Amino acid sequence: MIFDGPLCLVTREGARRLLEAVANGQLSFDVANYVADCIVMNDDFDFADEAVRDAIYFVEDDSGRFVAGEDDWRPTREETLAALAMLD
């Protein structure tokens, strides 16, 4: 995804929907991770506040797969729900 245009604001609602979809199994972590990575790597996205930034970075961080040495690694549902709670 390459976006070249006006600044896009990532809101609490948008971050909440992304995390809820992962926590509820409606969206695979790999897809959510890719979306979050695109947001983080693109200068045209900004975060509404630090909680939103932290939530997107939580989804973008797949370093656990390297630490665990498992290609199929993903955060637990409990970890995802804890990140989601930070948006409340």
C-alpha positions in Angstrom: 0.0 0.0 0.0 1.5 3.3 -1.0 -0.3 6.4 -0.1 0.9 9.7 -1.5 -1.5 12.5 -0.5 -2.9 14.4 2.4 -2.1 13.4 5.9 -4.3 10.6 7.2 -5.1 10.5 10.9 -5.3 7.1 12.6 -8.0 7.4 15.2 -8.8 5.5 18.4 -11.8 4.0 16.7 -9.7 2.8 13.8 -7.0 1.3 16.0 -9.7 -0.3 18.2 -11.4 -1.9 15.2 -8.1 -3.4 14.0 -7.3 -4.8 17.4 -10.8 -6.1 18.0 -10.7 -7.9 14.6 -7.5 -9.6 15.5 -8.7 -10.5 19.0 -12.0 -11.9 17.7 -10.3 -13.9 14.9 -12.0 -11.9 12.2 -8.7 -10.8 10.8 -5.5 -12.8 10.8 -2.6 -11.4 12.7 -0.4 -11.6 9.5 -2.8 -9.3 7.6 -3.2 -6.9 10.5 0.6 -6.9 10.9 1.0 -6.0 7.3 -1.6 -3.1 7.5 0.1 -1.8 10.7 3.5 -2.0 9.0 2.3 0.0 6.1 0.9 2.7 8.5 4.1 2.9 10.5 6.4 3.0 7.4 4.4 5.7 5.6 5.0 9.4 6.4 1.4 10.3 5.4 -0.2 8.7 8.5 -0.3 10.3 11.9 -1.7 9.1 15.2 -4.4 10.8 17.1 -2.5 10.3 20.4 0.1 8.1 22.0 -2.4 5.3 22.9 -3.2 5.0 19.2 0.4 5.0 18.2 1.2 2.3 20.8 -1.8 0.1 19.6 -0.6 0.3 16.0 3.0 -0.4 17.0 1.8 -3.4 19.0 0.2 -4.9 15.9 3.2 -4.0 13.7 5.7 -5.7 16.1 6.2 -9.2 14.9 9.6 -9.6 16.5 8.2 -12.4 18.6 8.4 -14.7 15.6 12.1 -14.3 15.6 12.5 -14.6 19.4 10.4 -17.8 19.5 11.8 -19.1 16.2 8.3 -19.8 14.9 7.0 -18.5 11.6 3.4 -19.0 12.8 3.9 -16.8 15.9 1.3 -14.3 16.9 0.5 -12.4 20.1 -1.9 -14.2 22.4 -5.6 -13.1 22.6 -4.9 -11.9 26.2 -2.0 -9.8 25.0 -4.2 -8.3 22.2 -7.0 -7.6 24.6 -4.5 -5.9 27.0 -3.3 -3.7 24.1 -7.0 -3.0 23.2 -7.7 -2.0 26.8 -5.0 0.7 26.6 -7.3 2.5 24.1 -10.1 2.9 26.7 
